[in-house]
Amino acid sequence: MEWINEDVALVTSRTHSAAILQLTDRVGRDHAYGSTYSVIGNGLDHVPWGVADNQPNTMGVLVQKNNQIKPLLDSNRDMIYGTGISFNRRQIVDGKLQLIPYIDEQLTEWAIKTRLASYAVGAINERVTNGNHFTRIELEMDGLPLLSVVDCYSARIDQNSTRLQPKYFYNPFFGDFAYFRPRDSEPVPAFNPRDPEANIVSFFHSREHQSGNPHYAFPSWWGAAEWIQLANLIPVFHTSGITNGYNIKYLVKMPKDYYDTEGGKPLAPEKIAAKWRTFGENLSSWMSGTKNVNKTLVLKYLRGDDGKPNDAIDVVPLKNEMSDDAYSKVWEMANVSIANAAGILPTLAGVNPGKGNDSGSQIRVMAEFQQHFRTPVHHVLLLEPIQCALRLMGYKDIVPSFSGVQITTLDVNPTGTQAVTNHN
């Protein structure tokens, strides 16, 4: 990318195709993580996701460089998934609605054929990572609907979508200007619940409504991007510190004219500069690195007529006012902030050890709270495509649900071998 001025840039690819990127003052298509640019000439047919149409990619890089985010998202996924998806038949008993566990051969075969468990895990991963999940619904010759997860990196909303007729594009290179070609974007219709058999292949876009964001939702942990970047810098800092020494450890004082002469004769400016450069390189190499710790510096100096040493190199150690404990506190604060942003209680996230609330019974209560009070909205959105598939197969009164894990105490489950689940 080459900036022509502060508002316009030329974007070129490895195949020498190009586009003009123009920043504008207009409000983005989404207020949060939206786009405020338009591409002239090689225009976009889809709604960009992020300033450079690569918001999921950008956040993915943060995940890869941080040792906390992926485990937190995995914990969130596990809480949502529980023990998996089960089916129940709705029926009225004594005037009350009850859900009775249900299974038959067709449901079993469909779950195997569509790899329901794998689909559910993938959809949850997309939701907790990107705040959206796209489901590809494909009808077989006999009308059996097969579900598969579409990576958010590869799915975008059509610019010409309307509320009643949403449309999408599939392109594995969205957000990658080196490989992205608009002509390679495959148009895909949205799943139509009013006419579910209208399209052989369709996309089902699941997202929660977020004010000011009509196109793409975003997960809460994206708001902790700066904390994540800070946390990512700390291990890099320590690695560099251990290798090269933390902060500035020594002040080296030398006379300005130290290399001005040699053998009593003045040197040319270029030779003086070369000597300073060589000395700096040698000193840097000698005083840095794990192999050069606690070494002794030997200096040779000349005596003047009065017997006192002439000006020479003076190495003065500097005190580091910021202790290792201070860096540890920054690390801990960053991790607690990231855990809170991810919606995981810090103790469950493993970032609050030894600070109370970490006994077995307390963890059990927190885990049940996390599972039962922080997952229902996720379940509603994740089960929508599955409910549509059940309708297509003729199941009108069968309800899919996630089965949660219930942690029991020894007085209820003394051997620890009883399988106890609850439905939510």
C-alpha positions as CSV (number, residue, x, y, z in Angstrom):
1,M,0.0,0.0,0.0
2,E,1.4,3.4,-1.1
3,W,-0.2,6.6,0.3
4,I,-0.7,9.2,-2.3
5,N,-1.9,11.7,0.3
6,E,-3.3,11.5,3.8
7,D,-6.7,10.3,2.5
8,V,-5.9,8.3,-0.7
9,A,-3.7,5.2,-1.0
10,L,-2.8,3.0,-4.0
11,V,-3.2,-0.7,-3.1
12,T,-1.3,-3.1,-5.4
13,S,-1.2,-6.9,-5.4
14,R,1.4,-9.5,-6.3
15,T,-0.2,-9.9,-9.7
16,H,0.1,-6.1,-10.4
17,S,-3.6,-5.4,-10.2
18,A,-4.4,-2.2,-8.2
19,A,-7.1,-0.3,-6.5
20,I,-7.5,3.1,-5.0
21,L,-8.3,3.3,-1.3
22,Q,-10.0,6.5,-0.2
23,L,-10.6,7.5,3.4
24,T,-13.7,9.6,3.9
25,D,-15.3,11.5,6.8
26,R,-18.6,9.7,6.5
27,V,-19.8,7.5,9.3
28,G,-18.9,3.8,8.9
29,R,-21.3,1.1,7.9
30,D,-21.0,-0.1,11.5
31,H,-20.2,2.3,14.3
32,A,-18.0,-0.3,16.0
33,Y,-15.3,-2.0,13.9
34,G,-17.0,-0.7,10.8
35,S,-15.5,0.8,7.7
36,T,-15.1,4.5,6.7
37,Y,-13.6,4.0,3.3
38,S,-14.7,3.4,-0.3
39,V,-12.7,1.8,-3.1
40,I,-12.8,3.7,-6.3
41,G,-12.8,1.8,-9.6
42,N,-12.5,-1.7,-8.3
43,G,-15.5,-1.3,-6.0
44,L,-16.6,-3.6,-3.2
45,D,-19.9,-5.5,-3.7
46,H,-19.9,-6.6,0.0
47,V,-20.1,-4.7,3.3
48,P,-16.5,-4.3,4.6
49,W,-15.8,-5.7,8.1
50,G,-13.4,-3.3,9.7
51,V,-11.4,-0.4,8.4
52,A,-9.5,-2.6,6.0
53,D,-12.2,-5.3,5.7
54,N,-10.1,-7.6,7.8
55,Q,-11.4,-7.2,11.4
56,P,-11.6,-10.9,12.1
57,N,-8.1,-11.4,10.7
58,T,-6.7,-8.5,12.9
59,M,-8.2,-9.9,16.1
60,G,-7.0,-13.4,15.1
61,V,-3.4,-12.2,15.2
62,L,-3.9,-10.9,18.7
63,V,-5.2,-14.4,19.7
64,Q,-2.2,-16.1,18.2
65,K,0.2,-13.8,20.1
66,N,-1.4,-14.1,23.5
67,N,-1.3,-17.0,25.8
68,Q,-4.6,-16.1,27.6
69,I,-7.1,-15.4,24.9
70,K,-7.3,-18.8,23.3
71,P,-7.8,-20.6,26.7
72,L,-10.4,-18.1,27.7
73,L,-12.3,-18.6,24.5
74,D,-12.0,-22.3,24.9
75,S,-13.4,-22.1,28.4
76,N,-16.3,-20.0,27.1
77,R,-16.9,-22.6,24.4
78,D,-16.8,-25.5,26.9
79,M,-19.3,-23.7,29.1
80,I,-21.7,-23.1,26.2
81,Y,-21.3,-26.7,24.7
82,G,-21.7,-28.5,28.0
83,T,-22.2,-32.2,27.1
84,G,-23.5,-31.4,23.6
85,I,-26.9,-31.1,21.9
86,S,-29.9,-33.2,22.8
87,F,-33.5,-33.3,21.5
88,N,-36.7,-33.1,23.5
89,R,-40.4,-33.5,22.6
90,R,-42.7,-30.7,23.8
91,Q,-45.8,-31.9,25.5
92,I,-48.4,-30.5,27.9
93,V,-48.8,-32.5,31.2
94,D,-51.3,-31.3,33.8
95,G,-51.4,-27.9,32.0
96,K,-47.7,-27.5,32.2
97,L,-45.2,-27.6,29.3
98,Q,-42.6,-30.4,29.7
99,L,-39.7,-31.4,27.6
100,I,-39.3,-35.2,27.2
101,P,-36.0,-36.6,25.9
102,Y,-36.5,-37.8,22.3
103,I,-34.4,-39.6,19.7
104,D,-35.2,-41.7,16.7
105,E,-33.3,-43.4,13.9
106,Q,-33.7,-40.5,11.4
107,L,-32.4,-37.9,13.9
108,T,-29.5,-40.2,14.8
109,E,-28.5,-40.7,11.2
110,W,-28.9,-37.0,10.4
111,A,-26.7,-36.0,13.4
112,I,-24.0,-38.4,12.1
113,K,-24.3,-37.3,8.5
114,T,-24.1,-33.6,9.2
115,R,-21.5,-34.1,11.9
116,L,-23.7,-32.3,14.4
117,A,-21.2,-32.3,17.3
118,S,-18.4,-30.9,15.1
119,Y,-20.8,-28.3,13.6
120,A,-21.8,-27.2,17.1
121,V,-18.3,-26.8,18.3
122,G,-17.2,-24.9,15.2
123,A,-20.3,-22.6,15.4
124,I,-19.5,-21.8,19.1
125,N,-15.9,-21.1,18.2
126,E,-16.9,-18.6,15.5
127,R,-19.4,-17.0,17.9
128,V,-17.1,-16.5,20.9
129,T,-14.2,-15.4,18.6
130,N,-16.0,-13.1,16.1
131,G,-19.5,-12.5,17.6
132,N,-21.1,-13.9,14.4
133,H,-21.4,-17.3,12.9
134,F,-22.4,-18.2,9.4
135,T,-24.0,-21.6,8.7
136,R,-24.0,-23.2,5.2
137,I,-27.3,-25.1,4.7
138,E,-27.2,-27.6,1.8
139,L,-30.2,-29.6,0.7
140,E,-29.5,-33.1,-0.6
141,M,-31.5,-34.7,-3.3
142,D,-33.9,-36.1,-0.8
143,G,-34.3,-32.8,0.9
144,L,-32.1,-33.7,3.9
145,P,-30.4,-30.5,5.2
146,L,-26.7,-30.7,6.0
147,L,-25.2,-28.0,8.2
148,S,-21.6,-26.8,8.1
149,V,-19.7,-23.8,9.6
150,V,-18.5,-21.0,7.3
151,D,-15.3,-19.2,8.5
152,C,-16.0,-15.5,9.3
153,Y,-12.8,-14.7,7.4
154,S,-14.6,-15.9,4.2
155,A,-18.1,-14.5,4.6
156,R,-19.4,-11.0,4.0
157,I,-22.8,-9.4,3.6
158,D,-23.9,-8.2,0.1
159,Q,-24.1,-4.4,-0.2
160,N,-27.4,-4.9,-2.0
161,S,-29.0,-6.8,0.9
162,T,-32.2,-5.7,2.3
163,R,-34.0,-6.5,5.5
164,L,-36.3,-8.9,3.8
165,Q,-33.8,-10.2,1.2
166,P,-30.4,-10.6,2.8
167,K,-27.6,-11.9,0.5
168,Y,-24.0,-12.9,1.1
169,F,-20.7,-13.5,-0.5
170,Y,-18.1,-16.3,0.0
171,N,-14.5,-15.6,-0.7
172,P,-11.5,-17.1,1.2
173,F,-9.4,-14.0,0.6
174,F,-11.6,-11.3,2.2
175,G,-9.4,-8.8,3.9
176,D,-6.2,-9.9,2.1
177,F,-5.5,-7.3,-0.6
178,A,-2.7,-9.4,-2.0
179,Y,-5.0,-12.2,-3.1
180,F,-8.6,-10.8,-2.9
181,R,-10.4,-10.4,-6.3
182,P,-14.0,-9.3,-6.3
183,R,-14.7,-11.5,-9.3
184,D,-13.9,-14.6,-7.1
185,S,-16.6,-13.7,-4.6
186,E,-19.3,-16.4,-4.8
187,P,-22.8,-15.0,-4.2
188,V,-24.9,-17.1,-1.8
189,P,-28.5,-16.4,-1.0
190,A,-29.7,-16.2,2.6
191,F,-31.7,-19.1,4.1
192,N,-35.4,-18.2,3.7
193,P,-37.5,-19.5,6.6
194,R,-40.7,-18.6,4.7
195,D,-39.6,-20.8,1.8
196,P,-36.9,-23.1,3.2
197,E,-36.6,-25.2,0.1
198,A,-36.1,-22.2,-2.2
199,N,-32.3,-22.7,-2.5
200,I,-30.1,-25.8,-2.6
201,V,-27.3,-23.9,-0.8
202,S,-27.9,-20.9,1.5
203,F,-26.2,-19.1,4.4
204,F,-27.8,-18.6,7.8
205,H,-26.2,-15.6,9.5
206,S,-26.6,-15.7,13.3
207,R,-25.9,-12.6,15.3
208,E,-27.4,-10.7,18.2
209,H,-28.7,-7.2,17.6
210,Q,-26.2,-4.5,18.7
211,S,-27.2,-0.9,18.6
212,G,-25.5,1.0,15.8
213,N,-24.1,-2.1,14.2
214,P,-26.7,-3.2,11.5
215,H,-24.4,-5.6,9.7
216,Y,-21.8,-7.4,11.9
217,A,-21.9,-8.0,15.7
218,F,-18.7,-8.2,17.8
219,P,-17.8,-10.1,20.9
220,S,-17.0,-8.2,24.2
221,W,-13.4,-9.3,24.3
222,W,-12.6,-7.2,21.2
223,G,-12.9,-4.2,23.5
224,A,-9.8,-5.3,25.3
225,A,-7.5,-5.1,22.3
226,E,-5.2,-2.5,23.9
227,W,-4.9,-4.6,27.1
228,I,-4.1,-7.6,24.9
229,Q,-1.4,-5.7,23.0
230,L,0.0,-4.6,26.4
231,A,0.0,-8.1,27.7
232,N,1.7,-9.3,24.4
233,L,4.5,-6.9,24.9
234,I,5.5,-8.1,28.4
235,P,6.9,-11.5,27.4
236,V,8.7,-9.8,24.5
237,F,10.2,-7.3,26.9
238,H,11.3,-10.0,29.4
239,T,12.8,-12.1,26.6
240,S,14.8,-9.1,25.4
241,G,15.6,-8.1,29.0
242,I,17.0,-11.5,29.8
243,T,19.0,-11.6,26.6
244,N,20.3,-8.0,26.6
245,G,19.8,-6.7,30.0
246,Y,16.7,-4.8,31.4
247,N,16.5,-1.1,30.6
248,I,19.7,1.0,30.5
249,K,22.1,-0.6,33.0
250,Y,25.3,1.4,32.4
251,L,26.2,4.9,31.5
252,V,29.5,4.9,29.5
253,K,31.4,8.3,29.7
254,M,34.2,9.1,27.3
255,P,36.1,12.3,26.4
256,K,34.7,13.8,23.2
257,D,38.2,13.9,21.7
258,Y,39.1,10.3,22.7
259,Y,39.7,9.1,19.2
260,D,40.9,12.5,17.7
261,T,44.5,11.5,17.7
262,E,46.6,8.3,17.2
263,G,50.3,8.2,18.0
264,G,50.2,11.9,18.8
265,K,49.0,12.7,15.3
266,P,45.5,14.0,14.5
267,L,43.2,11.7,12.6
268,A,40.9,12.4,9.6
269,P,37.2,12.9,10.5
270,E,36.2,9.7,8.6
271,K,38.7,7.6,10.6
272,I,37.5,9.2,13.9
273,A,33.9,8.3,13.0
274,A,35.0,4.7,12.0
275,K,36.7,4.3,15.4
276,W,33.6,5.5,17.3
277,R,31.4,3.1,15.3
278,T,33.7,0.1,15.8
279,F,33.9,0.9,19.6
280,G,30.1,1.1,19.8
281,E,29.6,-2.2,18.0
282,N,32.2,-4.0,20.1
283,L,30.8,-2.6,23.4
284,S,27.2,-3.5,22.4
285,S,28.3,-7.0,21.6
286,W,30.4,-7.4,24.7
287,M,27.9,-6.1,27.2
288,S,24.7,-7.7,25.9
289,G,23.5,-11.3,25.7
290,T,23.1,-14.1,28.3
291,K,26.7,-15.2,27.8
292,N,28.0,-11.8,28.9
293,V,26.5,-11.4,32.3
294,N,28.6,-10.2,35.3
295,K,31.8,-9.8,33.3
296,T,34.6,-7.5,34.3
297,L,35.5,-4.5,32.1
298,V,39.2,-3.8,32.0
299,L,40.3,-0.2,30.9
300,K,43.8,0.9,30.1
301,Y,44.7,4.6,30.7
302,L,47.7,6.8,30.4
303,R,49.2,8.9,33.2
304,G,49.8,12.6,32.8
305,D,52.9,14.5,34.0
306,D,51.3,14.8,37.4
307,G,51.0,11.1,37.7
308,K,47.2,11.2,37.6
309,P,45.3,9.2,35.0
310,N,44.2,11.0,31.8
311,D,40.5,11.1,30.8
312,A,39.4,7.6,29.7
313,I,36.3,5.5,29.5
314,D,34.1,5.7,32.6
315,V,31.4,3.0,33.1
316,V,28.8,4.0,35.6
317,P,26.1,1.4,36.7
318,L,22.5,2.7,36.7
319,K,19.9,1.7,39.2
320,N,16.6,0.3,37.8
321,E,13.8,1.9,39.8
322,M,11.1,-0.4,38.3
323,S,11.3,-3.8,40.0
324,D,10.3,-7.1,38.6
325,D,7.2,-7.0,40.9
326,A,6.0,-3.9,39.0
327,Y,6.1,-5.7,35.7
328,S,4.3,-8.7,37.3
329,K,1.5,-6.4,38.5
330,V,1.1,-5.0,35.0
331,W,0.9,-8.6,33.6
332,E,-1.7,-9.6,36.2
333,M,-3.8,-6.5,35.7
334,A,-3.8,-7.0,32.0
335,N,-4.9,-10.7,32.3
336,V,-7.7,-9.9,34.7
337,S,-8.9,-7.2,32.4
338,I,-8.8,-9.6,29.4
339,A,-10.7,-12.3,31.4
340,N,-13.4,-9.8,32.3
341,A,-13.7,-8.6,28.7
342,A,-14.0,-12.3,27.6
343,G,-16.9,-12.8,30.1
344,I,-15.1,-15.3,32.2
345,L,-14.8,-14.9,36.0
346,P,-11.1,-14.3,36.7
347,T,-10.8,-17.3,39.1
348,L,-12.3,-19.6,36.4
349,A,-9.9,-18.0,33.9
350,G,-6.9,-19.0,36.1
351,V,-5.7,-15.4,36.5
352,N,-6.5,-14.9,40.1
353,P,-4.7,-17.6,42.0
354,G,-4.3,-17.4,45.8
355,K,-6.6,-14.3,46.1
356,G,-9.6,-16.1,47.6
357,N,-12.7,-17.5,45.9
358,D,-10.7,-20.5,44.7
359,S,-11.8,-23.3,47.0
360,G,-13.4,-26.3,45.4
361,S,-16.9,-25.3,46.5
362,Q,-16.5,-21.7,45.4
363,I,-15.2,-22.8,42.0
364,R,-18.2,-25.1,41.6
365,V,-20.7,-22.3,42.4
366,M,-18.9,-20.0,39.9
367,A,-18.8,-22.7,37.2
368,E,-22.5,-23.3,37.6
369,F,-23.2,-19.5,37.5
370,Q,-21.1,-19.2,34.4
371,Q,-22.8,-22.1,32.7
372,H,-26.4,-21.3,33.6
373,F,-26.5,-17.5,33.5
374,R,-23.9,-16.6,30.9
375,T,-24.9,-19.1,28.2
376,P,-28.6,-18.9,27.4
377,V,-28.3,-16.1,24.8
378,H,-25.5,-18.0,23.1
379,H,-27.8,-21.1,23.1
380,V,-30.7,-19.2,21.5
381,L,-28.6,-18.0,18.6
382,L,-26.6,-21.2,18.1
383,L,-29.7,-23.4,17.9
384,E,-31.6,-21.3,15.3
385,P,-30.0,-23.1,12.3
386,I,-30.6,-26.5,13.9
387,Q,-34.2,-25.7,14.5
388,C,-34.7,-24.7,10.9
389,A,-33.1,-28.0,9.9
390,L,-35.5,-29.9,12.1
391,R,-38.4,-28.2,10.5
392,L,-37.2,-29.1,7.1
393,M,-37.1,-32.8,8.2
394,G,-40.7,-32.6,9.5
395,Y,-40.1,-32.3,13.2
396,K,-42.6,-29.7,14.4
397,D,-42.6,-30.4,18.1
398,I,-38.9,-31.4,18.7
399,V,-36.7,-28.9,20.4
400,P,-32.9,-29.0,20.3
401,S,-31.0,-27.9,23.4
402,F,-27.6,-27.9,24.9
403,S,-27.1,-30.3,27.9
404,G,-25.1,-28.6,30.7
405,V,-22.7,-30.2,33.0
406,Q,-23.7,-30.2,36.7
407,I,-20.8,-30.5,39.1
408,T,-22.0,-32.6,42.1
409,T,-20.7,-32.8,45.7
410,L,-19.6,-36.0,47.3
411,D,-22.8,-36.3,49.4
412,V,-24.7,-36.5,46.1
413,N,-22.2,-38.4,44.0
414,P,-20.0,-40.2,46.5
415,T,-18.1,-42.3,44.0
416,G,-17.8,-39.5,41.4
417,T,-19.0,-41.9,38.7
418,Q,-22.6,-40.8,38.3
419,A,-23.4,-39.0,35.0
420,V,-25.4,-35.9,36.0
421,T,-26.6,-33.4,33.4
422,N,-29.1,-30.7,33.2
423,H,-30.8,-29.1,30.2
424,N,-30.9,-25.4,29.5
